[in-house]
Amino acid sequence: MAPKVSKAEKKIAYDSKLCQLLDDYTQVLVAAADNVGSNQLQNIRRGLRGDSVVLMGKNTMMKRSIRIHSEKTGNQAILNLIPLLVGNVGLIFTKGDLKEVSEEVSKYKVGAPARVGLVAPVDVVVPPGNTGLDPSQTSFFQVSILHSNCV
């Protein structure tokens, strides 16, 4: 059985991996990863294999590693990544065309049903009127609708 790796060793390994990727790759794509399942992320990694690398991690670790790497190398341009590391994001490192990488990632985008507590990415307008459905057939309308207070 392999010896257990400590948190400090994991952080050191992550830091060295991120620094190596920053040295090796010329371009970085910041991708939002909200509501992305592990299988979907694995398919994206498989589709990008060869010319790109996907790196996920804690934002504080990524920011810390980028700051340290910037101080070591003197590359101030990579500090522009820090404000973009907000929420659930991942970094896609590539040497190829960013548009092609973005298109490859968007191939794996799938629709998802509405869930409690999520905000729709686009405005949804339901016109008033008869739906033509029996009351027992409207279970798919179980969506929380946000109301604004009209003054």
CNS distance restraints for C-alpha pairs under 8 A (distance, minus, plus):
assign (resid   5 and name CA) (resid   9 and name CA) 6.34 0.50 0.50
assign (resid   5 and name CA) (resid  10 and name CA) 6.81 0.50 0.50
assign (resid   6 and name CA) (resid  10 and name CA) 6.36 0.50 0.50
assign (resid   7 and name CA) (resid  11 and name CA) 6.20 0.50 0.50
assign (resid   8 and name CA) (resid  12 and name CA) 6.23 0.50 0.50
assign (resid   9 and name CA) (resid  13 and name CA) 6.16 0.50 0.50
assign (resid  10 and name CA) (resid  14 and name CA) 6.12 0.50 0.50
assign (resid  11 and name CA) (resid  15 and name CA) 6.02 0.50 0.50
assign (resid  11 and name CA) (resid  61 and name CA) 7.72 0.50 0.50
assign (resid  12 and name CA) (resid  16 and name CA) 6.20 0.50 0.50
assign (resid  13 and name CA) (resid  17 and name CA) 6.14 0.50 0.50
assign (resid  14 and name CA) (resid  18 and name CA) 6.15 0.50 0.50
assign (resid  15 and name CA) (resid  19 and name CA) 6.13 0.50 0.50
assign (resid  15 and name CA) (resid  61 and name CA) 7.65 0.50 0.50
assign (resid  15 and name CA) (resid  62 and name CA) 7.79 0.50 0.50
assign (resid  15 and name CA) (resid  65 and name CA) 5.54 0.50 0.50
assign (resid  16 and name CA) (resid  20 and name CA) 6.01 0.50 0.50
assign (resid  17 and name CA) (resid  21 and name CA) 6.23 0.50 0.50
assign (resid  18 and name CA) (resid  22 and name CA) 6.17 0.50 0.50
assign (resid  18 and name CA) (resid  62 and name CA) 7.64 0.50 0.50
assign (resid  18 and name CA) (resid  65 and name CA) 7.05 0.50 0.50
assign (resid  18 and name CA) (resid  66 and name CA) 7.93 0.50 0.50
assign (resid  19 and name CA) (resid  23 and name CA) 6.25 0.50 0.50
assign (resid  19 and name CA) (resid  65 and name CA) 7.05 0.50 0.50
assign (resid  19 and name CA) (resid  66 and name CA) 7.43 0.50 0.50
assign (resid  19 and name CA) (resid  69 and name CA) 6.23 0.50 0.50
assign (resid  20 and name CA) (resid  24 and name CA) 6.10 0.50 0.50
assign (resid  21 and name CA) (resid  25 and name CA) 5.84 0.50 0.50
assign (resid  21 and name CA) (resid  93 and name CA) 7.05 0.50 0.50
assign (resid  22 and name CA) (resid  26 and name CA) 7.47 0.50 0.50
assign (resid  22 and name CA) (resid  93 and name CA) 7.95 0.50 0.50
assign (resid  25 and name CA) (resid  93 and name CA) 5.99 0.50 0.50
assign (resid  25 and name CA) (resid  94 and name CA) 5.74 0.50 0.50
assign (resid  25 and name CA) (resid  95 and name CA) 5.62 0.50 0.50
assign (resid  26 and name CA) (resid  93 and name CA) 7.65 0.50 0.50
assign (resid  26 and name CA) (resid  94 and name CA) 6.73 0.50 0.50
assign (resid  26 and name CA) (resid  95 and name CA) 5.69 0.50 0.50
assign (resid  27 and name CA) (resid  93 and name CA) 5.95 0.50 0.50
assign (resid  27 and name CA) (resid  94 and name CA) 5.47 0.50 0.50
assign (resid  27 and name CA) (resid  95 and name CA) 6.12 0.50 0.50
assign (resid  27 and name CA) (resid  98 and name CA) 7.62 0.50 0.50
assign (resid  28 and name CA) (resid  91 and name CA) 6.44 0.50 0.50
assign (resid  28 and name CA) (resid  92 and name CA) 5.59 0.50 0.50
assign (resid  28 and name CA) (resid  93 and name CA) 4.62 0.50 0.50
assign (resid  28 and name CA) (resid  94 and name CA) 6.29 0.50 0.50
assign (resid  29 and name CA) (resid  91 and name CA) 5.79 0.50 0.50
assign (resid  29 and name CA) (resid  92 and name CA) 4.94 0.50 0.50
assign (resid  29 and name CA) (resid  93 and name CA) 6.42 0.50 0.50
assign (resid  29 and name CA) (resid  94 and name CA) 7.88 0.50 0.50
assign (resid  29 and name CA) (resid  98 and name CA) 7.11 0.50 0.50
assign (resid  30 and name CA) (resid  84 and name CA) 7.37 0.50 0.50
assign (resid  30 and name CA) (resid  85 and name CA) 7.97 0.50 0.50
assign (resid  30 and name CA) (resid  89 and name CA) 6.64 0.50 0.50
assign (resid  30 and name CA) (resid  90 and name CA) 5.88 0.50 0.50
assign (resid  30 and name CA) (resid  91 and name CA) 4.84 0.50 0.50
assign (resid  30 and name CA) (resid  92 and name CA) 6.33 0.50 0.50
assign (resid  31 and name CA) (resid  89 and name CA) 5.48 0.50 0.50
assign (resid  31 and name CA) (resid  90 and name CA) 5.26 0.50 0.50
assign (resid  31 and name CA) (resid  91 and name CA) 6.24 0.50 0.50
assign (resid  31 and name CA) (resid  92 and name CA) 7.18 0.50 0.50
assign (resid  32 and name CA) (resid  87 and name CA) 7.81 0.50 0.50
assign (resid  32 and name CA) (resid  88 and name CA) 6.05 0.50 0.50
assign (resid  32 and name CA) (resid  89 and name CA) 4.43 0.50 0.50
assign (resid  32 and name CA) (resid  90 and name CA) 6.47 0.50 0.50
assign (resid  33 and name CA) (resid  88 and name CA) 5.37 0.50 0.50
assign (resid  33 and name CA) (resid  89 and name CA) 5.17 0.50 0.50
assign (resid  33 and name CA) (resid  90 and name CA) 6.60 0.50 0.50
assign (resid  34 and name CA) (resid  88 and name CA) 5.75 0.50 0.50
assign (resid  34 and name CA) (resid  89 and name CA) 7.56 0.50 0.50
assign (resid  36 and name CA) (resid  40 and name CA) 6.37 0.50 0.50
assign (resid  36 and name CA) (resid  41 and name CA) 6.65 0.50 0.50
assign (resid  37 and name CA) (resid  41 and name CA) 6.22 0.50 0.50
assign (resid  38 and name CA) (resid  42 and name CA) 6.10 0.50 0.50
assign (resid  39 and name CA) (resid  43 and name CA) 6.27 0.50 0.50
assign (resid  40 and name CA) (resid  44 and name CA) 6.35 0.50 0.50
assign (resid  40 and name CA) (resid 108 and name CA) 6.87 0.50 0.50
assign (resid  41 and name CA) (resid  45 and name CA) 6.26 0.50 0.50
assign (resid  42 and name CA) (resid  46 and name CA) 6.14 0.50 0.50
assign (resid  43 and name CA) (resid  47 and name CA) 6.11 0.50 0.50
assign (resid  43 and name CA) (resid 108 and name CA) 7.31 0.50 0.50
assign (resid  44 and name CA) (resid  48 and name CA) 6.21 0.50 0.50
assign (resid  44 and name CA) (resid 104 and name CA) 7.78 0.50 0.50
assign (resid  44 and name CA) (resid 105 and name CA) 6.01 0.50 0.50
assign (resid  44 and name CA) (resid 108 and name CA) 6.50 0.50 0.50
assign (resid  45 and name CA) (resid  49 and name CA) 5.96 0.50 0.50
assign (resid  45 and name CA) (resid  53 and name CA) 7.23 0.50 0.50
assign (resid  45 and name CA) (resid  54 and name CA) 6.38 0.50 0.50
assign (resid  47 and name CA) (resid 104 and name CA) 7.04 0.50 0.50
assign (resid  47 and name CA) (resid 105 and name CA) 7.89 0.50 0.50
assign (resid  48 and name CA) (resid  52 and name CA) 5.42 0.50 0.50
assign (resid  48 and name CA) (resid  53 and name CA) 7.01 0.50 0.50
assign (resid  48 and name CA) (resid 101 and name CA) 7.37 0.50 0.50
assign (resid  48 and name CA) (resid 104 and name CA) 7.25 0.50 0.50
assign (resid  48 and name CA) (resid 105 and name CA) 7.92 0.50 0.50
assign (resid  49 and name CA) (resid  53 and name CA) 6.92 0.50 0.50
assign (resid  51 and name CA) (resid  94 and name CA) 6.10 0.50 0.50
assign (resid  51 and name CA) (resid  95 and name CA) 6.62 0.50 0.50
assign (resid  51 and name CA) (resid  96 and name CA) 6.74 0.50 0.50
assign (resid  52 and name CA) (resid  92 and name CA) 6.64 0.50 0.50
assign (resid  52 and name CA) (resid  93 and name CA) 5.48 0.50 0.50
assign (resid  52 and name CA) (resid  94 and name CA) 4.39 0.50 0.50
assign (resid  52 and name CA) (resid  95 and name CA) 7.02 0.50 0.50
assign (resid  52 and name CA) (resid  96 and name CA) 7.75 0.50 0.50
assign (resid  52 and name CA) (resid 101 and name CA) 7.92 0.50 0.50
assign (resid  53 and name CA) (resid  92 and name CA) 5.58 0.50 0.50
assign (resid  53 and name CA) (resid  93 and name CA) 5.16 0.50 0.50
assign (resid  53 and name CA) (resid  94 and name CA) 6.61 0.50 0.50
assign (resid  54 and name CA) (resid  90 and name CA) 6.93 0.50 0.50
assign (resid  54 and name CA) (resid  91 and name CA) 5.83 0.50 0.50
assign (resid  54 and name CA) (resid  92 and name CA) 4.44 0.50 0.50
assign (resid  54 and name CA) (resid  93 and name CA) 6.42 0.50 0.50
assign (resid  55 and name CA) (resid  90 and name CA) 5.78 0.50 0.50
assign (resid  55 and name CA) (resid  91 and name CA) 5.15 0.50 0.50
assign (resid  55 and name CA) (resid  92 and name CA) 6.22 0.50 0.50
assign (resid  55 and name CA) (resid  93 and name CA) 7.81 0.50 0.50
assign (resid  56 and name CA) (resid  89 and name CA) 7.15 0.50 0.50
assign (resid  56 and name CA) (resid  90 and name CA) 4.64 0.50 0.50
assign (resid  56 and name CA) (resid  91 and name CA) 6.40 0.50 0.50
assign (resid  57 and name CA) (resid  61 and name CA) 7.14 0.50 0.50
assign (resid  57 and name CA) (resid  62 and name CA) 6.80 0.50 0.50
assign (resid  57 and name CA) (resid  90 and name CA) 7.09 0.50 0.50
assign (resid  58 and name CA) (resid  62 and name CA) 6.31 0.50 0.50
assign (resid  59 and name CA) (resid  63 and name CA) 6.03 0.50 0.50
assign (resid  59 and name CA) (resid  85 and name CA) 5.91 0.50 0.50
assign (resid  59 and name CA) (resid  86 and name CA) 7.00 0.50 0.50
assign (resid  59 and name CA) (resid  87 and name CA) 7.84 0.50 0.50
assign (resid  59 and name CA) (resid  89 and name CA) 7.99 0.50 0.50
assign (resid  60 and name CA) (resid  64 and name CA) 6.04 0.50 0.50
assign (resid  61 and name CA) (resid  65 and name CA) 6.08 0.50 0.50
assign (resid  62 and name CA) (resid  66 and name CA) 6.09 0.50 0.50
assign (resid  62 and name CA) (resid  85 and name CA) 7.98 0.50 0.50
assign (resid  63 and name CA) (resid  67 and name CA) 6.17 0.50 0.50
assign (resid  63 and name CA) (resid  82 and name CA) 5.72 0.50 0.50
assign (resid  63 and name CA) (resid  85 and name CA) 7.46 0.50 0.50
assign (resid  64 and name CA) (resid  68 and name CA) 6.22 0.50 0.50
assign (resid  65 and name CA) (resid  69 and name CA) 5.98 0.50 0.50
assign (resid  66 and name CA) (resid  70 and name CA) 5.98 0.50 0.50
assign (resid  66 and name CA) (resid  78 and name CA) 7.00 0.50 0.50
assign (resid  66 and name CA) (resid  79 and name CA) 6.76 0.50 0.50
assign (resid  66 and name CA) (resid  82 and name CA) 7.63 0.50 0.50
assign (resid  67 and name CA) (resid  71 and name CA) 6.31 0.50 0.50
assign (resid  67 and name CA) (resid  79 and name CA) 6.69 0.50 0.50
assign (resid  68 and name CA) (resid  72 and name CA) 6.24 0.50 0.50
assign (resid  69 and name CA) (resid  73 and name CA) 6.05 0.50 0.50
assign (resid  69 and name CA) (resid  75 and name CA) 7.97 0.50 0.50
assign (resid  70 and name CA) (resid  74 and name CA) 5.32 0.50 0.50
assign (resid  70 and name CA) (resid  75 and name CA) 5.02 0.50 0.50
assign (resid  70 and name CA) (resid  76 and name CA) 5.87 0.50 0.50
assign (resid  70 and name CA) (resid  78 and name CA) 6.75 0.50 0.50
assign (resid  70 and name CA) (resid  79 and name CA) 6.96 0.50 0.50
assign (resid  71 and name CA) (resid  75 and name CA) 7.29 0.50 0.50
assign (resid  71 and name CA) (resid  76 and name CA) 7.97 0.50 0.50
assign (resid  76 and name CA) (resid  80 and name CA) 7.88 0.50 0.50
assign (resid  78 and name CA) (resid  82 and name CA) 7.93 0.50 0.50
assign (resid  80 and name CA) (resid  84 and name CA) 7.66 0.50 0.50
assign (resid  81 and name CA) (resid  85 and name CA) 6.73 0.50 0.50
assign (resid  85 and name CA) (resid  89 and name CA) 6.46 0.50 0.50
assign (resid  94 and name CA) (resid  98 and name CA) 7.48 0.50 0.50
assign (resid  94 and name CA) (resid 101 and name CA) 7.89 0.50 0.50
assign (resid  96 and name CA) (resid 100 and name CA) 7.73 0.50 0.50
assign (resid  96 and name CA) (resid 101 and name CA) 7.58 0.50 0.50
assign (resid  97 and name CA) (resid 101 and name CA) 6.47 0.50 0.50
assign (resid  98 and name CA) (resid 102 and name CA) 6.04 0.50 0.50
assign (resid  99 and name CA) (resid 103 and name CA) 6.15 0.50 0.50
assign (resid 100 and name CA) (resid 104 and name CA) 6.15 0.50 0.50
assign (resid 101 and name CA) (resid 105 and name CA) 6.25 0.50 0.50
assign (resid 102 and name CA) (resid 106 and name CA) 6.17 0.50 0.50
assign (resid 103 and name CA) (resid 107 and name CA) 6.37 0.50 0.50
assign (resid 104 and name CA) (resid 108 and name CA) 7.42 0.50 0.50
assign (resid 105 and name CA) (resid 109 and name CA) 7.18 0.50 0.50
assign (resid 114 and name CA) (resid 118 and name CA) 7.27 0.50 0.50
assign (resid 114 and name CA) (resid 120 and name CA) 7.89 0.50 0.50
assign (resid 114 and name CA) (resid 143 and name CA) 6.75 0.50 0.50
assign (resid 115 and name CA) (resid 143 and name CA) 7.37 0.50 0.50
assign (resid 116 and name CA) (resid 143 and name CA) 7.12 0.50 0.50
assign (resid 116 and name CA) (resid 144 and name CA) 6.89 0.50 0.50
assign (resid 117 and name CA) (resid 144 and name CA) 7.81 0.50 0.50
assign (resid 120 and name CA) (resid 124 and name CA) 7.64 0.50 0.50
assign (resid 133 and name CA) (resid 137 and name CA) 6.03 0.50 0.50
assign (resid 133 and name CA) (resid 138 and name CA) 6.89 0.50 0.50
assign (resid 134 and name CA) (resid 138 and name CA) 7.15 0.50 0.50
assign (resid 138 and name CA) (resid 142 and name CA) 7.96 0.50 0.50
